[in-house]
Amino acid sequence: MRFFSVPTLIIAVLFSAIAVIPFLPAAHRKSNQFALETKLSSTLPGNVQVYYDDGQGFRETASTRISLAKSTSPLVYRLNIPAGKYKQFRFDVVDNAAIVTIESVNLVDKQGHVVREVPLTDIQALNQIQSRNVRDGRLEIVPTADASDPQLLIKFEPQLKLRIPWALPSILYGHRLCLEYVS
């Protein structure tokens, strides 16, 4: 009776891989697993950036930034967010004094499925915002005249958890992502 037979070794290797993969840092911090997807227009070009507070406050290393086009009609922007636990997002819709009109803000998974809608009424003015008005299902943001970093705040109460339920199926199949709220 051999203890180390080929089938036994194959089973041991598979079991080890399944047990270890969920604990690998890369399995949990992939920045393209989720995104803050927003549909907005801006009177000037610039940059849009989201900071995700994972308990250590807002910082550049926990943010995503992309270019913003000048447009009278709304365009869709996707800002990648890694799986994790979040208390709040700082949403910098522009980095100048442009007037921005937001039509929607959603959290989406890798495939673009909406996992959480963010009501426009939940978006608060934080810094360098002259006015914030919800009209006809749109949120109009007017920064102060000298604005260089207007900021909005999206709070999650209870804390938001974006997680991959099991790393191996997500790695193998690229789906099965979910959103969980802490009770």
N, C-alpha and C positions, 0 to 999 in steps of 0.2 A: 504494500500500500504506500504509494508516493504522496506526500503532502503537497509538494510543489509541482503539481501537474500543470500543463499549459492552460486548460480552462480555469483552474484556480488562480493562476497568475493574471490572466486577462480580467477576471472578475475583480481581483484585488486592485489592479490598475484603474479600472473604471470607477470602482467605489472611491478610491483615493482622489481621483479627479473631481468627481461629483462633490465630495466632502470639502475639497480645498478651494475650488473656483469661487464660491460665494464670498470667501474671505479675502480674496485678492483685491488690493486697492483699485486696480483698473476696472474691476467688475462693478464698482460702485460709483466711481467718479467720472464716468464717460460724460463729457459735456454735451453730447448730441442726443441724449436719451429723451430729453424733454425740451420744450421751448416756450418762451413767452411770445405769443403771436399777437400782433396788434395791427389793426387796419387804421391808417391815419393819413392826413394830408398836412403839408407844411408850407408856409409862405416863403421860406428860405431853405436852401440846402444846409446840411450840417451833419450831426451824428446823433444817434439814439443809443442809449446805454441802459442796461438793467444791472443793478447790484443786488445780490441775493444774500440776505443775512442768515447765516447758519448758526448763529449764537455768538459769533466773534465780531459782530458789527459789520458796517459797510467798508469794503476795501477793494482796491483795483484788482487784486488777484481773484476775487470772487465776483467777477462781473463779465458781461459780454457787451461789446460795442460794435455797431455797424453803421455804415453811411446812410444818411437820410436825404432823399431827393426833394427838390422843390416841386410841388404838385398841387393842382387845384382839386384833383380827384383822389380819393383815398387809395393808398398802396398798402400791400401786406408786407410786414417786416417780421422776421423770426429771429429771436435772440435765444441762443442755446443756453440751457440750464441743466446742470448735472443732477442726477438723483441725489436726494438728501432731505434734511429737515430744515424748514425755513420759518422764521418768525414774521418776516416782512421782506418786501422788495422795495428798493428805491428805484424809481422809474424816471430817468432823465430823457424826456421825449425829444429834446433838442439841446444844442450847446450854444445857443445864441438867442436873440430876442424875437425869433419867428413865432407867429401865431400858429398853433397846432390844433387840428380838429381830429379827435379820436372817435372812431365809429365802434371799435370793439377791442377788447383785451381778453385773451384766452390763454390757458395753459394747455398745450397739446403734447401728444406723445410723438415718438420718432416717425410714425406714419402719418401724422397730421390730424389724428382723432382728438377732438376736444375732450379733455379730462376734467377741466374746471373752467367755468366762465367767471370772469371778474366783472361784477356790475360796475358801470361807470360811476355810480353814486358812491362806491366804496373807495374810489381813488381820491386821495386827499392832497391838497397843496402843501408843500414842505418848505421850499425856498425859492426866492426870486419869481414868484407868481403874483401878478397883479390881479388877475381874475380867473375864476374857474366856474364855468356855467354849463349845465346839462340842458340841452334844448333839442327837441325832435329826435331823441335817441342818440345824440352825439354830445361829446364833451369837448367844449372849446377852452383851450388853455391860452391865456394871454400873459406872457412873461412881463416883468418890469422892463422899462425902456433900455436900461443898461445891463440886462441879463447876459451872463456868460455860462451859467450853469443852473437853469431852472430845474427844480426837482419836484417829483410827485412821490407819494407814499402809498403802498398797498400793504395793509396789515392782514395777517392770517391769525384769527382766533377761532378755534384752537390752532395750535401750530400745524403748519402744512408739511406733509410727508410725501415727497415724490420718490417712489421706490420701484425697483425691479423686483418682482416677487421671488423669482428664482433665477440666478445668474446663468446657469447652463442653458435652459431653453432660450433665454434672451440672446445669448452668444450664438447658439446654433441656428435659431430661427429668426432672430431680429425682431421679435414682437412679444406680446404678452406683458406689456407694461401696464402699470396701474397707478392710481392715485389713492392715497389713504389719508383720512383725517384722524387725528388723535382724539380720542373721546375724553 
